[in-house]
Amino acid sequence: MILYIKNDVKYEILNVSYQEKTNISAIYSNDLKTNVINIYKAPKNNSLFMENAIIGDINLDTFNDSNNIKSYKRVLQLNNYKIQNTHETRRNKNKDTFIDHIITPVDKKCTIRTYDSAISDPKILNIKILLKNNDF
């Protein structure tokens, strides 16, 4: 797996890992204000990629119906993923937002509880994902 970056783009390496025939690397470019995550799954490894859960402050407000949000949801759907949580994750005086996402393959069962936080504006997400008869 190779990621080409122009000489004039400043970046930092966030992660490089190799597990069970899957390579993952991640960089952050302050110039581009973008994370780049590069994943290579070996052809004979047909199940590992779809067992991943993506949990994070994605900063895409899916309460918004912009073209970017539609494209984001379409990419998830085409790859058989879905956003498991469905309620606002930040409550502001003027507007609720849904920017913290729990993304799993569509067939995963999740239990999600949301709690208000006394120390920060995002809500606390408590996640329980059933993985092959074991709780995660």
N, C-alpha and C positions, 0 to 999 in steps of 0.2 A: 504494500500500500504506500503510495507516494502522494504527498501534498506539496504542490508547487506554490511558493509565495514570492511575489516580486520583491526585489532587494530593498525598495523604498518603503515597504509596508512594515510597520513595527508591530510585533506580536510577542505573546508569551505562551509557552507550552503549559497547558493545564493538566493534561493526562496522556499517558501512553500505556496501553496494556495489551496483553495477549492472553486470551483464555480460551481453552477448548476450541481451537481453530477459528477464533474470531479476533481480529485486530481492531482496537479502538484508539483513536488519538483525538485530542481536542486542543484547540488553540483559541486565544482571545486576541483580537486585533483592536487596539484602542483607536487606531486611525479609522478603521471601518465601523467601530462600535458594534462589533459582531463576534459571536462565538462560532467557530467552525468545528463541527464534530464529524470525523471521518470514520466510517465503519466498513470493514471488509469481513464478510463471512465466507469461509471456504465452501465450495459447492457441495461437498459431502456432508456438511454440517447443516442439516435441514430444519433443526428445531430450536437451536439456542437463541437466534435473534428474536424470535417471536415470544420468548419467555422473559423479555426485559420489561421492567416497569420504569417509566420516566416520571420523576416526581420533582417539581421545582417551581420556582418563581419565574414563569415563562415570560411575563410582562406582555402578553397578548390578551387584551380584554375581550373574551368571547361573548360578552353581552353586546358588544359592538357588532354590526353586520357589514363591516367594510369588506372590500375585495381581498385584502390581506388575510382577514379572519376566515373568509370563505375558502381561500386557497389552503390555509393551515388545516382547517377541518377536512378538506378534500384529501390532502396528503395523508392525514391520519387514517381516514376511511379506506383509501386505496391500499394501505399497508395493513389493514385489518386491526387497527387500533382505535380506541375511543377514549374520550375524557370521562373518567369515572365520576368525579365530583360534579355537582350541578348547581351549587349555590354560590353566592358572592363570597369572595375570600378577603375582601377589604371593604369596610364600610366607612365612607367619608361623610362629612356633613352634606355635601352637595350631590354625591353620586356613589352608588355601589359599583364595585368592579369585580371581575372574575378573571384574575391574572395568575393565580397559583393553581397549577393543574396536576392531576394524578392521571397518567396515561398508561393504559395497559392494553394487551390484546383483548379483542372484544369478548372472548370466551372466559375471561377471568372474572371471578366473583370477588367483590370488594365490599367491605363495610367501612364507611367513612363517617366520622363524627366531627363536627365543627364546634370550636369553642372560642369565645371572645378572649382576647389577651389583655391583661392589665399593663403589659410592658411594651407592646408594639401595635401598630395599626392593622397588620394582617392578622387574620384569624389563625388559630392553631388547628391543624388538621391531624386527626388521629386516624391512621389507616391500618386496616387489617386485610391482607390479600391472601386468598386461599391458593396455594401452589401445590399441586399434586398431593392432596390430602394432608398437607402440613400447613400450619399457619405461619405466615411471615410477618 
